[in-house]
Amino acid sequence: RTVRKERYNRIIEHTVFKKIIKEIEELEQNRIFCGHGMEHLLSVARIGYIDILENNYDIPKDVMYGAALLHDIGRAGQYRGEGSHSALGAKLAKQILKDCGYEKDEIDAICVAILEHGENNGQELLSQVLYRADKKSRNCFLCGAYEDCNWNENKKNRGIV
């Protein structure tokens, strides 16, 4: 498959995506813990793609970027008490990905990765890459809220990884 960068660029221009990212950033304005805005999403995408290149995985860049950009899209709903951000995010991602030109098999793989990204037990390679990239994107060793964070110690980055 050819990487089609216009697909992941369409995600960041998608009306629903932009609306929800803005809402997440507003809801997290006073959050002392890690945020889930564009900086985090792009860090996850880039770290995940480095993992893919270093390990010669057969995951296209636009699939990794699609998963990374959308993996926390359910956060606003979770903050409103509507359920887990992973499940909500997978539902939201399906239509956004379709609108942006992703194929059905890619959409399915990305949605599974979004569902599984919170724990290190995903069965699919994309799920595992997304999980690792999400955790590696956090600079826990610099965080003033390190002691108050509810992440268990084996998830926290104590150095540059």
N, CA, C and O of each residue as an XYZ file, in Angstrom:
644
protein
N       0.832     -1.201      0.000
C       0.000      0.000      0.000
C       0.861      1.244      0.000
O       1.923      1.290      0.622
N       0.397      2.219     -0.687
C       1.104      3.496     -0.671
C       0.617      4.327      0.503
O      -0.563      4.313      0.852
N       1.543      5.045      1.098
C       1.177      5.953      2.184
C       0.512      7.163      1.551
O       1.039      7.779      0.625
N      -0.633      7.476      2.067
C      -1.358      8.630      1.544
C      -1.503      9.652      2.660
O      -2.431      9.606      3.468
N      -0.537     10.588      2.675
C      -0.506     11.564      3.766
C      -1.729     12.456      3.783
O      -2.074     13.021      4.821
N      -2.391     12.590      2.635
C      -3.587     13.431      2.646
C      -4.674     12.837      3.544
O      -5.534     13.570      4.033
N      -4.647     11.524      3.767
C      -5.673     10.915      4.625
C      -5.513     11.366      6.072
O      -6.496     11.743      6.709
N      -4.286     11.334      6.605
C      -4.154     11.764      7.993
C      -4.214     13.283      8.109
O      -4.553     13.807      9.170
N      -3.892     13.986      7.044
C      -4.102     15.434      7.069
C      -5.599     15.768      7.024
O      -6.028     16.784      7.572
N      -6.388     14.911      6.371
C      -7.841     15.104      6.380
C      -8.400     14.929      7.795
O      -9.365     15.598      8.163
N      -7.807     14.041      8.586
C      -8.282     13.834      9.955
C      -8.186     15.136     10.733
O      -9.144     15.538     11.393
N      -7.038     15.796     10.660
C      -6.870     17.015     11.463
C      -7.742     18.168     10.969
O      -7.923     19.160     11.676
N      -8.278     18.039      9.762
C      -9.199     19.055      9.233
C     -10.662     18.644      9.380
O     -11.560     19.435      9.091
N     -10.904     17.426      9.824
C     -12.278     16.919      9.946
C     -13.026     17.715     11.012
O     -12.508     17.935     12.107
N     -14.231     18.141     10.692
C     -15.029     18.984     11.587
C     -15.231     18.351     12.960
O     -15.064     19.019     13.981
N     -15.585     17.083     12.991
C     -15.822     16.397     14.269
C     -14.533     16.307     15.063
O     -14.534     16.561     16.267
N     -13.438     15.952     14.415
C     -12.144     15.858     15.090
C     -11.774     17.205     15.711
O     -11.435     17.270     16.893
N     -11.838     18.266     14.933
C     -11.455     19.591     15.429
C     -12.330     20.018     16.601
O     -11.830     20.577     17.577
N     -13.614     19.763     16.511
C     -14.542     20.125     17.585
C     -14.200     19.378     18.870
O     -14.159     19.971     19.949
N     -13.955     18.079     18.751
C     -13.687     17.273     19.950
C     -12.320     17.602     20.541
O     -12.191     17.682     21.763
N     -11.315     17.793     19.724
C      -9.987     18.152     20.244
C     -10.057     19.484     20.983
O      -9.456     19.636     22.046
N     -10.771     20.426     20.439
C     -10.939     21.713     21.120
C     -11.636     21.507     22.463
O     -11.243     22.106     23.464
N     -12.662     20.668     22.488
C     -13.382     20.391     23.730
C     -12.474     19.715     24.760
O     -12.496     20.075     25.937
N     -11.680     18.740     24.322
C     -10.746     18.053     25.233
C      -9.764     19.069     25.817
O      -9.525     19.078     27.025
N      -9.207     19.909     24.979
C      -8.247     20.901     25.463
C      -8.890     21.859     26.459
O      -8.248     22.264     27.427
N     -10.146     22.226     26.234
C     -10.859     23.084     27.187
C     -11.116     22.348     28.501
O     -10.927     22.913     29.578
N     -11.548     21.089     28.412
C     -11.831     20.305     29.611
C     -10.564     20.031     30.431
O     -10.633     19.860     31.648
N      -9.420     19.991     29.764
C      -8.162     19.691     30.446
C      -7.364     20.950     30.798
O      -6.218     20.856     31.238
N      -7.944     22.076     30.613
C      -7.250     23.350     30.819
C      -6.564     23.431     32.184
O      -5.451     23.948     32.277
N      -7.191     22.941     33.219
C      -6.619     23.012     34.569
C      -6.119     21.659     35.070
O      -5.857     21.499     36.262
N      -5.988     20.710     34.190
C      -5.553     19.360     34.544
C      -4.072     19.391     34.930
O      -3.255     19.981     34.223
N      -3.728     18.748     36.060
C      -2.323     18.707     36.475
C      -1.596     17.502     35.881
O      -0.366     17.452     35.881
N      -2.352     16.543     35.379
C      -1.767     15.333     34.791
C      -1.582     15.512     33.285
O      -1.915     16.563     32.737
N      -1.061     14.508     32.632
C      -0.824     14.543     31.190
C      -2.083     14.938     30.428
O      -3.194     14.550     30.790
N      -1.890     15.706     29.381
C      -2.995     16.125     28.534
C      -3.145     15.228     27.315
O      -2.312     14.360     27.055
N      -4.216     15.453     26.579
C      -4.544     14.613     25.432
C      -4.826     15.446     24.191
O      -5.655     15.077     23.359
N      -4.126     16.580     24.073
C      -4.292     17.463     22.923
C      -3.400     17.067     21.762
O      -2.821     15.981     21.743
N      -3.300     17.968     20.797
C      -2.551     17.688     19.559
C      -1.091     17.357     19.803
O      -0.539     16.498     19.116
N      -0.454     18.007     20.751
C       0.958     17.705     21.007
C       1.138     16.235     21.380
O       2.044     15.569     20.879
N       0.274     15.733     22.260
C       0.335     14.322     22.657
C       0.040     13.415     21.465
O       0.756     12.439     21.243
N      -0.992     13.720     20.708
C      -1.387     12.868     19.588
C      -0.276     12.769     18.548
O      -0.003     11.688     18.026
N       0.362     13.896     18.249
C       1.460     13.877     17.279
C       2.695     13.162     17.828
O       3.409     12.504     17.071
N       2.955     13.280     19.118
C       4.073     12.547     19.725
C       3.843     11.048     19.601
O       4.760     10.299     19.264
N       2.624     10.614     19.874
C       2.297      9.182     19.762
C       2.483      8.720     18.322
O       3.042      7.650     18.084
N       2.021      9.514     17.363
C       2.156      9.151     15.949
C       3.624      8.995     15.563
O       4.007      8.014     14.925
N       4.430      9.961     15.952
C       5.847      9.943     15.555
C       6.618      8.825     16.255
O       7.432      8.146     15.629
N       6.368      8.636     17.534
C       7.045      7.565     18.275
C       6.619      6.202     17.719
O       7.447      5.307     17.548
N       5.334      6.058     17.444
C       4.846      4.804     16.863
C       5.476      4.529     15.511
O       5.843      3.393     15.214
N       5.603      5.560     14.693
C       6.192      5.353     13.375
C       7.679      5.019     13.472
O       8.185      4.228     12.676
N       8.374      5.603     14.426
C       9.781      5.239     14.650
C       9.871      3.756     15.032
O      10.739      3.041     14.529
N       8.986      3.292     15.914
C       8.935      1.883     16.314
C       8.722      0.990     15.080
O       9.381     -0.038     14.927
N       7.801      1.395     14.215
C       7.522      0.631     12.990
C       8.766      0.553     12.111
O       9.105     -0.521     11.615
N       9.446      1.674     11.912
C      10.641      1.694     11.070
C      11.780      0.888     11.680
O      12.452      0.126     10.986
N      11.994      1.061     12.996
C      13.098      0.354     13.652
C      12.911     -1.153     13.650
O      13.888     -1.902     13.632
N      11.667     -1.600     13.668
C      11.385     -3.035     13.733
C      10.899     -3.619     12.411
O      10.545     -4.795     12.330
N      10.889     -2.779     11.378
C      10.483     -3.213     10.042
C       9.097     -3.866     10.040
O       8.876     -4.868      9.360
N       8.171     -3.290     10.806
C       6.804     -3.790     10.846
C       6.073     -3.373      9.572
O       6.364     -2.325      8.995
N       5.137     -4.190      9.147
C       4.350     -3.910      7.952
C       3.081     -3.140      8.337
O       1.962     -3.636      8.203
N       3.294     -1.925      8.814
C       2.179     -1.034      9.157
C       2.434      0.278      8.422
O       3.440      0.943      8.672
N       1.536      0.652      7.521
C       1.733      1.913      6.785
C       1.704      3.132      7.712
O       1.002      3.150      8.724
N       2.475      4.134      7.343
C       2.556      5.362      8.134
C       1.179      5.986      8.343
O       0.867      6.436      9.445
N       0.353      6.016      7.296
C      -0.947      6.666      7.431
C      -1.884      5.891      8.352
O      -2.796      6.480      8.932
N      -1.679      4.599      8.495
C      -2.468      3.802      9.439
C      -2.021      4.113     10.867
O      -2.854      4.284     11.757
N      -0.709      4.184     11.083
C      -0.195      4.542     12.414
C      -0.658      5.939     12.804
O      -1.120      6.151     13.925
N      -0.537      6.890     11.886
C      -0.946      8.262     12.184
C      -2.449      8.342     12.439
O      -2.886      9.071     13.330
N      -3.239      7.605     11.670
C      -4.684      7.585     11.906
C      -5.012      7.075     13.297
O      -5.835      7.664     13.997
N      -4.377      5.988     13.702
C      -4.611      5.418     15.037
C      -4.174      6.392     16.119
O      -4.892      6.598     17.098
N      -3.014      6.987     15.951
C      -2.477      7.893     16.971
C      -3.326      9.158     17.102
O      -3.627      9.593     18.214
N      -3.705      9.737     15.989
C      -4.491     10.974     16.041
C      -5.855     10.760     16.686
O      -6.419     11.685     17.272
N      -6.383      9.550     16.580
C      -7.741      9.294     17.059
C      -7.808      8.485     18.359
O      -8.902      8.263     18.879
N      -6.678      8.044     18.889
C      -6.744      7.108     20.018
C      -7.357      7.697     21.281
O      -7.877      6.945     22.105
N      -7.317      9.001     21.462
C      -7.896      9.625     22.661
C      -9.123     10.479     22.353
O      -9.540     11.279     23.190
N      -9.696     10.325     21.184
C     -10.829     11.151     20.755
C     -12.052     10.962     21.661
O     -12.940     11.814     21.680
N     -12.106      9.879     22.396
C     -13.222      9.621     23.301
C     -13.082     10.270     24.664
O     -13.970     10.118     25.503
N     -12.005     10.984     24.910
C     -11.760     11.601     26.227
C     -12.872     12.555     26.656
O     -13.287     12.529     27.814
N     -13.357     13.390     25.753
C     -14.404     14.352     26.126
C     -15.630     13.613     26.639
O     -16.210     14.001     27.653
N     -16.023     12.560     25.955
C     -17.161     11.760     26.403
C     -16.922     11.110     27.745
O     -17.827     11.040     28.577
N     -15.698     10.627     27.964
C     -15.370     10.031     29.258
C     -15.476     11.074     30.364
O     -16.006     10.791     31.438
N     -14.979     12.269     30.106
C     -15.060     13.343     31.097
C     -16.517     13.712     31.405
O     -16.827     14.167     32.506
N     -17.409     13.513     30.423
C     -18.832     13.788     30.631
C     -19.559     12.590     31.243
O     -20.772     12.644     31.444
N     -18.827     11.505     31.542
C     -19.425     10.330     32.181
C     -20.144      9.390     31.234
O     -21.030      8.648     31.658
N     -19.780      9.407     29.957
C     -20.472      8.596     28.950
C     -19.853      7.221     28.741
O     -20.381      6.426     27.963
N     -18.751      6.923     29.413
C     -18.114      5.619     29.253
C     -16.619      5.751     29.085
O     -16.054      6.831     29.259
N     -15.982      4.645     28.746
C     -14.529      4.619     28.597
C     -14.114      5.355     27.323
O     -14.788      5.271     26.296
N     -13.000      6.074     27.406
C     -12.558      6.837     26.229
C     -12.158      5.920     25.087
O     -12.258      6.306     23.922
N     -11.709      4.719     25.398
C     -11.314      3.783     24.342
C     -12.517      3.330     23.519
O     -12.478      3.352     22.289
N     -13.582      2.921     24.200
C     -14.785      2.466     23.493
C     -15.453      3.623     22.752
O     -15.851      3.478     21.596
N     -15.573      4.763     23.415
C     -16.167      5.927     22.772
C     -15.324      6.362     21.571
O     -15.857      6.724     20.522
N     -14.006      6.318     21.743
C     -13.099      6.726     20.677
C     -13.179      5.833     19.457
O     -13.134      6.319     18.327
N     -13.295      4.530     19.670
C     -13.391      3.604     18.543
C     -14.647      3.894     17.714
O     -14.617      3.830     16.485
N     -15.743      4.212     18.394
C     -16.990      4.534     17.672
C     -16.837      5.817     16.865
O     -17.219      5.874     15.696
N     -16.276      6.846     17.495
C     -16.087      8.124     16.801
C     -15.100      7.985     15.640
O     -15.296      8.575     14.578
N     -14.059      7.214     15.847
C     -13.008      7.069     14.838
C     -13.528      6.430     13.555
O     -13.095      6.788     12.460
N     -14.445      5.497     13.688
C     -14.939      4.763     12.515
C     -15.443      5.713     11.428
O     -15.050      5.586     10.269
N     -16.300      6.655     11.785
C     -16.857      7.569     10.787
C     -15.807      8.555     10.287
O     -15.757      8.859      9.095
N     -14.972      9.052     11.190
C     -13.932      9.997     10.773
C     -12.993      9.331      9.763
O     -12.670      9.921      8.731
N     -12.562      8.120     10.057
C     -11.658      7.400      9.156
C     -12.309      7.150      7.798
O     -11.673      7.310      6.756
N     -13.563      6.764      7.819
C     -14.293      6.534      6.569
C     -14.349      7.818      5.756
O     -14.080      7.814      4.554
N     -14.702      8.929      6.424
C     -14.776     10.228      5.744
C     -13.431     10.644      5.155
O     -13.382     11.377      4.167
N     -12.341     10.176      5.761
C     -10.996     10.586      5.343
C     -10.354      9.627      4.347
O      -9.187      9.800      3.995
N     -11.091      8.624      3.889
C     -10.612      7.762      2.815
C      -9.914      6.480      3.230
O      -9.292      5.831      2.390
N      -9.996      6.094      4.494
C      -9.396      4.831      4.927
C     -10.268      3.669      4.467
O     -11.490      3.785      4.376
N      -9.613      2.547      4.178
C     -10.300      1.323      3.736
C     -10.901      0.609      4.941
O     -10.480      0.834      6.075
N     -11.889     -0.253      4.693
C     -12.579     -0.955      5.769
C     -11.626     -1.748      6.654
O     -11.752     -1.702      7.878
N     -10.670     -2.481      6.063
C      -9.733     -3.278      6.875
C      -8.831     -2.377      7.726
O      -8.469     -2.738      8.846
N      -8.472     -1.217      7.198
C      -7.671     -0.265      7.968
C      -8.485      0.324      9.116
O      -7.993      0.465     10.236
N      -9.728      0.663      8.822
C     -10.620      1.211      9.853
C     -10.796      0.197     10.971
O     -10.716      0.545     12.149
N     -11.034     -1.056     10.605
C     -11.205     -2.107     11.612
C      -9.959     -2.246     12.478
O     -10.064     -2.339     13.701
N      -8.778     -2.262     11.857
C      -7.517     -2.413     12.595
C      -7.284     -1.217     13.527
O      -6.875     -1.389     14.675
N      -7.543     -0.027     13.030
C      -7.348      1.175     13.845
C      -8.319      1.180     15.022
O      -7.933      1.512     16.143
N      -9.560      0.821     14.777
C     -10.554      0.816     15.862
C     -10.217     -0.225     16.928
O     -10.420      0.026     18.116
N      -9.709     -1.380     16.526
C      -9.259     -2.382     17.506
C      -8.105     -1.805     18.322
O      -8.082     -1.949     19.544
N      -7.152     -1.158     17.665
C      -6.002     -0.566     18.365
C      -6.472      0.499     19.355
O      -5.946      0.581     20.465
N      -7.443      1.304     18.973
C      -7.979      2.324     19.876
C      -8.633      1.651     21.081
O      -8.442      2.087     22.216
N      -9.390      0.607     20.840
C     -10.037     -0.127     21.938
C      -9.018     -0.720     22.902
O      -9.254     -0.762     24.109
N      -7.890     -1.178     22.375
C      -6.909     -1.904     23.177
C      -5.734     -1.066     23.677
O      -4.853     -1.596     24.354
N      -5.700      0.215     23.363
C      -4.481      0.988     23.626
C      -4.201      1.262     25.102
O      -3.091      1.673     25.440
N      -5.155      1.050     25.976
C      -4.957      1.372     27.390
C      -4.185      0.341     28.181
O      -3.638      0.651     29.239
N      -4.134     -0.867     27.687
C      -3.442     -1.945     28.405
C      -2.488     -2.665     27.468
O      -2.687     -2.680     26.253
N      -1.473     -3.249     28.030
C      -0.451     -3.928     27.239
C      -0.840     -5.380     26.977
O      -0.061     -6.292     27.254
N      -2.038     -5.596     26.448
C      -2.458     -6.968     26.170
C      -3.130     -7.100     24.807
O      -3.822     -8.082     24.539
N      -2.922     -6.106     23.950
C      -3.514     -6.157     22.620
C      -2.946     -7.303     21.802
O      -1.750     -7.589     21.855
N      -3.813     -7.952     21.048
C      -3.394     -9.092     20.231
C      -2.807     -8.669     18.883
O      -1.991     -9.384     18.301
N      -3.223     -7.519     18.401
C      -2.782     -7.059     17.088
C      -1.525     -6.203     17.208
O      -1.334     -5.496     18.198
N      -0.673     -6.276     16.189
C       0.582     -5.532     16.191
C       0.334     -4.016     16.302
O       1.030     -3.336     17.057
N      -0.634     -3.489     15.571
C      -0.923     -2.059     15.649
C      -1.325     -1.671     17.073
O      -0.942     -0.604     17.553
N      -2.084     -2.518     17.743
C      -2.471     -2.259     19.142
C      -1.246     -2.164     20.033
O      -1.165     -1.285     20.892
N      -0.300     -3.058     19.835
C       0.921     -3.078     20.653
C       1.780     -1.847     20.390
O       2.306     -1.245     21.326
N       1.921     -1.475     19.133
C       2.709     -0.292     18.778
C       2.053      0.966     19.360
O       2.739      1.826     19.912
N       0.738      1.070     19.237
C       0.025      2.236     19.765
C       0.159      2.305     21.283
O       0.381      3.384     21.833
N       0.030      1.179     21.962
C       0.188      1.147     23.423
C       1.567      1.670     23.822
O       1.686      2.550     24.676
N       2.617      1.111     23.186
C       3.989      1.516     23.544
C       4.227      2.997     23.247
O       4.818      3.708     24.059
N       3.773      3.454     22.095
C       3.987      4.855     21.711
C       3.248      5.796     22.657
O       3.764      6.855     23.012
N       2.057      5.415     23.059
C       1.269      6.239     23.985
C       2.006      6.389     25.307
O       2.066      7.488     25.858
N       2.559      5.317     25.815
C       3.270      5.366     27.098
C       4.607      6.100     26.954
O       4.977      6.890     27.822
N       5.323      5.843     25.870
C       6.624      6.488     25.673
C       6.503      7.987     25.422
O       7.475      8.725     25.580
N       5.323      8.434     25.035
C       5.139      9.857     24.742
C       5.098     10.703     26.004
O       5.159     11.930     25.927
N       4.996     10.078     27.144
C       4.864     10.809     28.407
C       6.209     11.047     29.068
O       7.025     10.134     29.190
N       6.432     12.281     29.491
C       7.681     12.646     30.173
C       7.456     12.637     31.681
O       7.576     13.670     32.340
N       7.132     11.474     32.219
C       6.815     11.347     33.650
C       7.954     11.869     34.525
O       7.710     12.456     35.580
N       9.182     11.658     34.093
C      10.341     12.076     34.887
C      10.416     13.586     35.075
O      11.155     14.059     35.939
N       9.665     14.354     34.284
C       9.635     15.813     34.408
C       8.366     16.322     35.073
O       8.234     17.521     35.322
N       7.448     15.440     35.357
C       6.106     15.839     35.767
C       6.026     16.215     37.241
O       6.480     15.470     38.109
N       5.449     17.373     37.511
C       5.242     17.818     38.888
C       4.151     17.042     39.598
O       4.054     17.092     40.824
N       3.334     16.328     38.850
C       2.243     15.550     39.450
C       2.589     14.055     39.524
O       1.702     13.222     39.714
N       3.867     13.719     39.376
C       4.308     12.321     39.351
C       3.763     11.521     40.539
O       3.216     10.433     40.357
N       3.911     12.051     41.734
C       3.503     11.335     42.951
C       1.997     11.144     43.045
O       1.536     10.172     43.642
N       1.222     12.057     42.463
C      -0.236     11.991     42.543
C      -0.862     11.213     41.392
O      -2.062     10.940     41.406
N      -0.067     10.860     40.410
C      -0.563     10.179     39.218
C      -1.069      8.787     39.574
O      -0.465      8.084     40.383
N      -2.190      8.396     38.960
C      -2.748      7.074     39.248
C      -2.197      5.967     38.355
O      -2.622      4.817     38.470
N      -1.264      6.293     37.472
C      -0.609      5.240     36.687
C       0.235      4.401     37.631
O       0.862      4.927     38.550
N       0.250      3.089     37.400
C       1.139      2.280     38.226
C       2.587      2.498     37.769
O       2.840      2.943     36.650
N       3.498      2.186     38.633
C       4.917      2.524     38.411
C       5.507      1.935     37.142
O       6.391      2.543     36.540
N       5.033      0.751     36.715
C       5.619      0.156     35.507
C       5.156      0.840     34.215
O       5.717      0.578     33.151
N       4.149      1.708     34.289
C       3.729      2.474     33.116
C       4.470      3.818     33.027
O       4.587      4.388     31.942
N       4.955      4.312     34.133
C       5.573      5.641     34.158
C       6.976      5.610     33.559
O       7.762      4.699     33.824
N       7.271      6.613     32.755
C       8.607      6.769     32.180
C       9.469      7.525     33.168
O       9.197      8.684     33.482
N      10.504      6.873     33.654
C      11.413      7.516     34.598
C      12.640      8.069     33.894
O      13.544      8.597     34.542
N      12.678      7.952     32.588
C      13.781      8.449     31.790
C      13.356      8.529     30.334
O      12.208      8.248     29.989
N      14.275      8.908     29.507
C      13.990      8.983     28.073
C      14.060      7.570     27.529
O      15.056      6.865     27.691
N      12.976      7.175     26.880
C      12.914      5.801     26.344
C      12.862      5.795     24.844
O      12.807      4.728     24.233
